[in-house]
Amino acid sequence: MQEGELLWRPPDDLVRDANLTRFLGWLERERGLRFEDYDALWRWSVSDLEGFWSAIWEFSGVRAHAPFEAVLPDRRMPGARWFEGARLNYAENALADADDRPAIFARGEGGAALDLTRAELSERVGAAAAGLRRLGVRTGDRVAAFLPNGPEAVIAFLATASLGAIWSSCSPDFGARAVVDRFRQIEPKVLVAVDGYRYAGADHDRSAVVQEIVNGLPGLERLVLVPFLGDGSDLAGRTMGWSELLAEPAEPRFEPVPFDHPLWILYSSGTTGLPKAMVQGHGGIVLEHLKSLSLHLDLGPRDRFFWFTTTGWMMWNFLVSGLLVGASIVLYDGSPAHPGLGRLWRLAEETGMTYLGTSAPYLHECVKVRFKPKKVADLPALRAIGSTGAPLSPEAFAWAYEQVDPDLWLGSISGGTDLCTAFVGSNPLLPVHAGEIQCRCLGAKVEAFDDEGSPVLDEVGELVITEPMPSMPVLFWNDPDGHRYRESYFSVYPGVWRHGDWIKVTSRGTCVIYGRSDATLNRGGVRVGTSELYRVIDTLPGIRESLVVDTGRLGSEGALLLFVVLEDERALDEGLRDTIVNEIRTQLSPRHVPDRILAVPGIPKTLNGKRLEVPVKRLLMGEPLEDVASPGSLADPEALRFFADLAPTIGATRERG
């Protein structure tokens, strides 16, 4: 399958009924604006920021307690100010129209199930908010959560937001150190935690971890325990049960807050140093998610929206925002591959899912084993699949159309925790091309910069955003002068957001992401994204997964090292080495052929499943393990330790083998 091959065109009925089509009609009626195609609409949206974002506000019917006085009185980056004077609340917009339509379909690996209507969800949020008020939680206080992706997390978050308090969450697979590194920075008043969870067929006791977290947060006033294994009686401190928190019924009340009032705190991966604590505001998230979910994912009240995620990944926040557009959200707590890859597809059938979101690695695994969803599930309601977390290969695009449904809309999206959204993504009015993202999203002035800092088309360059967006962080926690914020995004191109990915924007408006720009492969002066190698290597028989590292430095070429995890009972013999080299040479180029190929027991990844190319490179270049990564931020710390032990034997010189 070749990158760019046309796979799908939107059918007439989708184009006719799409929310984006309604938005175009609204702009013509209400604003006198007419656009000949999506590219013209996008160009308007990133030049007339005031006109575009005020149109999103009005078209979406944002609920506010006070109107805005100006949309964007200060356009600079960083420091743009949005919708001054407006007062609103995220939770009020999410819980609008509390009726008997379904709001949540929650399922667990062990068979647990709970469905809530919008009215029932609203009642529980009101009770939880009243419970938090009894615990002394007020506007601006932090409520932290150590919870799985279940209804309790959604209820606690919306209750927190309704008070104007600030939410932050980690999933229960995080280690105690990783959680404390995050939560200690923000000093939560209340921690809502679970004492265990089920994953891959096994129960995991987390009571000792919860105790360690409590001990590591000296300012914590109360622990609210969601029971899984017990009642929490063995946990020290002031512990309250979840049922006690919700014991007193109350109507939800929504604290009106300024547009940029903190809604939640998300974190960078924290592979080195303390994770960055990124604060996003009520208004920015409401507008950005209304735009993304309604116009780009085409979601509305008819939809049942799912993304496989944990509460430690920004896609959980994105999933919950499905409530903003009236969609039902599907929550799943457990492994996506237990007892087999069919689990998510059967979940889609069981819940009548219309939109199934997952990660690129999951879809790549389906491709690799030639999995056929139609053999395990009947999916008449499913109309779209979303993918994120890594570049999606052309082969995975082709697999979806061959093995799921030729009429399916496949949307690969890419963005970041930093803005809690996708800024290149899907579009119901445009065709799908293999390996390509359909468009640059409205309101997101994404460009590819060359080495001179000039925008280029049909060439790989640095992904930058050259105009502000409302969901950019309003600040980093404990960064009073904004130094860490500026250094993170604006130190390379002053006034321009550098995201840290390689991107190609094609002349027809599609995009291709090639991986992290700080993990680029520079071979013979030609920059190559790591995703191109993974596309070839990870599909080869005998190889489970891989990691590629270029040890070159500025001004000098190093070694290109390929590490592979082998399938059971497979050896890295000359035959497999020759296969790897030949496939890379013929499918990519001789430049891509690694200098050395080594078998390793595991690939280091973050808790969210991203390969740690840069930390491994730093280890191989001689940096100590303690400076390279925090163990609590890793899915398997021993995998990285293996590379630390291996580093002295590797070297960074070129040695073909």
N, C-alpha and C positions, 0 to 999 in steps of 0.2 A: 504494500500500500504506500503510495507516494504522498508526501506532504503536499497539501493544497488540492488534492483530488476532491471534486464535488461529490457529496454523499446525500444531501437532502436539501429540498426547498420547502419553505413553509406552505402548507395547503391554503387554499383561498379562504376557507372558513376560519382558520387561525388568524390570518392577516386581518380579515374583516372584524373579528370579535376581540382582537388583542387590546389589552389596556393601553399599549403604546399607540395604537390607531385611535382609540378614544382620546388620548392626550393630544394627538395631532389635530383632531377635530375641535377639541376644546380651545387650543391655541388659535385656531382660525376664527372661531366664533367670538371668543372673549378678548383676544389680543390683536386680531387682525393679522396674524402671522401665518404664512404658508410656506412649507418646505417641500422641495421637489424630491428629496430622498433623505435617508438617515444621515448621510454625511453632512448635508446642509443643516439638519437639526442639531447634530453634534457640534458643529462649528459655532452655531448660535449659542448653544448651551455653555460653551467654554469661553465665549467672548462677552456675552451679556449675562454675567453671573447674577446680577441683581434681578434681571427679568426672568431668567430660568428658575432660580430657586424660589422666587416669590410665586411663580406659576406652579411649582410642585406643592407649595404650601396651600394655595387656593384649590387646585385641582383635587388634591387628596383630602381636603376638608380637615386640616389639622385643628384639633380642639385646643383652644388657648383661653386663659383667663384675662390676658391683656394683649392687645395687638402690638405688632412691631412698629417702631417709628422709622427705622431705616434698615434695609436689607444688609448692606455691606459698607459701613462708613469707613472702614480701614481695610484695604485689600492686600496689604503686605503679607509676606511669609518669612518667618513665623510671625504671629501676632494678629492675624486677621480677626476682626470682630464681626459677628453675624447677628442679625435680627435683634438689634438693641431695643429694649423696652418690652419685648415679648415675655410673657410668663405662661408656662405650660407645665405639663407633667407627662413623662413617658407612659407611666402605668395607666393614666386616664385614657390615653389614646389607644393603648393595647386592650383595655377592658371595655371599650365603647360597645354599646348595644349588648348588654348582658341578658341574652335570651336563651332559648333552648337549642340553639345550633351547637354542634360539637366544637369544643375548643381544644381538648387534649385527648389523644389516644396514647396511653403509656403502656409499654410492654417490657417485661424483664426476661432475661435468659432462663430463669428458673420457672417461668410460666406465669409470673405475676402480671395482672392486667388491671388497668383502671381507666375508665373513660369519664371525662368531665365535660359538661356543657359550659357555655360561656357564663351562664348564670351561676352554676355551681363553682366555677373557678373564681368568679368575682366574690362570692360569699366566703370562700376559703382565704382569699387574699385579704378581705376585710378583717376576718378573724385573726389572721397572722399579723396584720399591721397593728391591730389592737394589742396583741400580745407583745409585740416589740415596743409599743409605747409604754406598756406596763413595766418593761425592763429598762425604761429610760432612754430609748433610742429617739433621737431628735434629728432635725435637718442637719446635714453635714456629718453626722456620725457614720462610722463604717461598720457594716455587717459583712462578715466573711463566711464563706461556706466551704466545707469539705464534703462534697456530696456527689453522688452519681447522677446520671441524666434521667431523673425521674420527676414526678409531679411536685415533690417537695421543693426541689430546687427552683422550679418556675414560680411556685407560690411564694416562697421566701424572697425571691428576687423582686417580684412585682410588689410585694408588701413593703420591702425596703424602699423601692423607688417611689411608691405612693407617699411615703413620709418625707421625701427629699433627702433621705439618707443615701449612703454610697455603698454599692454592692461590689464584692470581689469573690471569685470562686476558684477552687482547685479541685480536680477530680481525685477520688480516693485511691487511685493507683500512684499518686505522687508520694515520694518519700517525705518523712518528717522534716528533714533539712530543707528540701525544696519548698515546702509549704511555709515553714518559718521564715525562710529568706524572703518570701513574698509578703506574707502578712505582717511580719514585724515592722516592715517599712510603713505600713498604713495604720497601725495601732487600732485594730477593730475593738469595738465595745462588746459585740456579741459574735460568737462563733456557732454556726449551725453545722453539725457534723453527723456522719454515719459511722457506726462501729464496725461495719463490714460490708462486703459486696460479693457478688457472684460473677465469675468470668471464666470462660472456657471450661465449664463444667465443675468448677471448684469454688468453694466458699473461702473468702479471704478475711481473716480477722484483723481489723484495723484499730482495735481498742487501745493497744499499746501506742500506736502512732498518734491517735487522738490525744492521749495523755501527754505525749512528748510535745505535741503542738501547743496544747494548753500551757504546759510548763515554759514553753519558749515565747509566750506572749504575756509579759508581766502586766500589761494594762487591761487585759481581758476581764470583763465583769461577769459574763454569763456564758455557759455552754448550753446550747439546745441540742439534744440528742435525738436523731432519727434512728429508731432501733432497727437493727437487722439481725444481730446475734443475741442481744440481751437488752436489759433496761438501763444500762449505764451506771448501775449502782456501784460498780467497782472503779468508776472514774472520780478522781479527786476534783474539788472545786465546786462551784455553784452550778449544778446541773439541773436542767429542766427538760422534760420530755416533749416531743413534738406535739403530742395530743394536748398537753397542758398549755402550750403556746397558743393553740387554736381553740381553747376551751370556751371562750366568751364570744358569741356571735356579734358581729358589728358590720355595718355598711362600710364599704371602702370610702375613705376620704382622701382627696388628692391635694397635696401641698403644691400650690403654684410656685414655680421656681424660675429664675432667669434662664434664657436660652442656653447659656454655657455653664449652667450649674452642673457639677459632676454627677453623672449617672452611675458609672461603674469604673473600675480600675482593671485593666488588662495588663499582661506582662509579656515582655520579650522572653525568649527561650532561656536566658540565663546560663548559657553554656560557659560564659566567662564573667566573673564578678556577679554582683547582685543583679537580678533581672530588672530591667527598666519598668517602672510602674506608670503605665500610660493611662491618663484620665480623659475620658470622653464625656461630652455633655448631653443632657436630655434632648435639646432641640436638634443638635447636629445629627444624633443617631436617629431620631424620629424622621427627619427629612431624608437622610441618606438611605435608610432602610425602606421607607415608603417608595422612594424612587427605584431602588434596586429590586425589591421584591415584586412591586407592581408592574413596572415598565420593562425590566430586563428579564425577570423570571416569569412574568405574566401570571402572578398568583392573585387569587381573590377568594371570596367566600365559598366558591365551589370546590376549592382545592383542599387536599390533605397532603401537607408538606412535611417532608422528612429529610434530615441530614444525619448521617452517622457521625457522631461526635461525642466527646465527653465535655464536662463542664469546665475543663481546663483549656479548651480551644475556643477561639473567637467564633467558630461556626456554631457553637451552642447559643451564643448571644444572637447571632444572625437567624438561627432557627426559631428562637422564641419570638423574634420580631415578626414572624409570620402572623401573629395575632394582630399586628397593626393593620394588615390588609384584610382581616376577616377570615383568613385561612385557619383550618384546624392544623395543629402541629402534632406530629407523631414522634414520640420519645422512645428510644430503645436503650436499655441498660444491659450490656453484655458484650460478648464477642461477636463480630460480624461473620466469623467463620467456624462457629461451633453449633451443631456438630459437623457442619460443612459449609461451603460457600453459598449454599441455598438459603441460609437463614434470613438474609435481608430480603430476598425475593419472596419467600413465604410470608414475611412480615408485610410486604407490599400487598400481597393478595389478601391477607387477613384484615388489614385496615382500610382497604380500598384506596391505597396511596395513589395520588396523581403525579407527584413529583418526588423522585428518589434521588437524594444527594448523597454522595459518598466521596471517597478519596481516590486519587489516581492509582496508588499502589493496590487498592482492592480490585479495581477494574483490570489492572495489569495482571494480577494473579488469576482472575477469571479467564483472561486471554491465554495465559501460559498453560493452564490445565484444560483448555478448550471446554470450559464450563458452559452448559446450555440451560439458561434460566427457564425456558419454556417447558423443560422436562420436569421441573419441580414446582412451578407456580403458574396459575392462570392470572394474567395481568391486563384485563380489559380496561381498567381505569387509568393505568399508567400512561401518561402522555409525554413525560420528560424525565431525563436523567441529568443530574448535575455532577460535575467532578471538580475537585480542587486539591490543594495540598502539594502538588507537584505537576510538572508538565505531563499532559496526556498524549501518548504516542499515537501516530496515525493508525497503527494496528488495533489499538483499543477503540478508536472511533469506528473502524470497520467492524470490529467484533460486535459492538452495540447494535449496529444496523443489521448484521447478519443473524445474531443469536437472540436478540431481544425483540426488536420490531423495526421493520424498514421504514415505518411511518413515524418513528420516535424522534423527538427533538432532543439532541444531545448538546448540552451546554457546558463547555469547559470554561472555568472562570479563574481569575487570579487577582489577588490583592494583598491584604496584609492585616495582621492584628493591629498595626499602627493606626489604621483608619476604620477597622472593623467592617470591612466591606471588600467587594471586588471593584477594581477600577478598569479592568478589561474583562469582558464577560459575554453573556448570551443575549440574543435578540430575536424576538418572535417574528420579525419581518425580514430577516436575512437568511441566506443559505448557510449550510454547515459544510466546511471543507476539512478534510482529514488533517489532524494535527494542529489546527488553527483555532484560535479564539475568535468569535464572530465579530467583535467590535470593541472600540474604546467606549466606555460607558459615558452616558450623558453627565455633564458637569465635571468630568474628570479629564483635564487637559494633559493626557499622557503622551509623551514623546520619547523617541529614541535619540540620545545624544551621541555624536561621534567624539573622538579624542579632543577636538577643539571646542566641544560644548555647543555644537550646532545640530539642529534636528535633521534626521535623515529618514528616508523611506527605502524599503526593500533592503536594508542593511541592518546588521545586528549592532545595537548600541546600548548605552546605559538607560535604564528605565527612569525617567524623571516625570514629575508633575509640576507644571509651570504656572498653575493658578491655584489658589486655595480652595479647599473643599470643607464643608461644614463639619464633617466627622473627624477631621484631623485632631489630634490630642489638644485639649485646651491647655494642658500642662503635663509635666511629669511630676509625680508625687516626690516631695523632698528635693526639689530642684528649684529653689526660690528665685534664682537669677536667670533661669532658663538655659544655663550653659550646656547641660547634658542633652537637652532637647535640640539645641542648635547644632551641637557636634554630631548628633545622630543622623541628621537629615540634610543640614544646610552648610556643612563645612567645605564640601567640594565645589558646589555651585551656589554662591550666595544668592538668597532669595528664591532658590529653586529646590524643590524636594527631590533628593536622590534616594531612590528606594533600595538599591542594591541588587537588582536583577538585570540580566541581559534580556532585551526584547527586540523583536523585529516587527515594525509596523509596515504592512504591505501597502502597495499603491491602491488596492481595492478596499482598504480599511480594516482588514483582519490583523490579528496579532499572534505572534509565537513567542512564548517564554522559553528561555534556554537555561535557566538555573541562576544561581547566585553569581553576581559579577565578581565577588571576592573569592570565588572558588573556580574561576575560569581556567581553562587549559590554553596555554599559549605555545603553540607548536610551530616553529619556523616563522614566527611573526603573525600567525593566523590564530585568532581567538575562537575557541570552540566551547559551547556549553556542555556541561557534564551530562545533561539529559540526552544528548545525541548518542553518547556511548551507552548509557543505560538502556536506551531503546533497543540496541543491538544485543548487548550482553545478557540482560536479564531474561530474554526469551529463549536463550540457547538451552537445549536439553542438558541436564546435569548441573546447571547453575541455579541456585535458589535466589541469590541477590548479589549485588556487587557494590563496590565503592572505588572511585577513581580519584587520584590526587596528583596534581602537578606541583613538584617541589621547586619550580623556578621562582626566582626573585626578579625584581625590577632590574633590567639590564643584563640578566644572565639566565640561561636556560638550564633547568634542572631535569630531574627524571620524571617520566610519566609512569605512575605506579597503579596497577590494577589489582584490587583485592576481591576475591570471590568466595562466597559461601557455597559449598557444594551440596547437591542432593545426597541423601543417604546412600552409602556404599559406592559413591562415585569418587574417583581419585583424579587429581590434577596431573594427568600423565601427558606425554608428548602429543597424543592424539587430540586431547581436549585443548591443549595449548595451541596446536596448529589450527583447530577449528575456530578458536577465539580470534587468533591473528588474521586468518583468512576472511572471516566475516567482517571484521573491522576494516580490513584493507579494501574489500570489495564494496561494502555498503557505505563506508565513510571515505577514508583515504589512507594512504600509507602514513601520513602525518599522525593519525590517531592511534597507530599501533603502540601499545605500551612498551616501555623499556623492560619492565619486569611484571610478571603475573604471579601472585602468591595466594594460596588458599588460607583462609582465616576461619575461626569458629563462629564469628558473628560480626555484624556491621553495627557500629555505634550509631544510635539515633536519639533524638529528643523524645520526650514523653509523647509528643504528637506525631512521632514517626518520621521525622525529617532526618536524612542522612547528615552526619557531622563531618562534612568534607574539610571545612576550614580548621576545626580543632585537631583532626587527624594530621593535616598538613603541618600544623604548628608543632605537634608532637614529633613528627618525623624530621622537622628542622631543628630539634634539640630543646624545645621549651619543656619545662617540667609539667607534669600532669596537673598539679594543684593550680597552676596558672592558666591552664587550658580550658577546664570545664569544672562545673560544680556537679558532684556525683548525683545529687538529688534531682537534677534536671534531666537525667538520662534514663532511658527505658531499661538499659542494662549497663550499669557502670563497669562491669567486668569486661565488656566488649572493648571499651576504650582503654582500660588498663592493659589489655593484651597488646594494643598498639604502642603504649608507652614502653612496655618491655621489649617490643620488637624494634623500636626506633634505633637503638645503637647498632643493630645488625643490618640496617637498611642502607643508610647513606643517601645522599641526594645527587649522586652522579648518574650519568646515562650509561646503562648497561643492558643492551638488548637481550631478552631471554624469556 
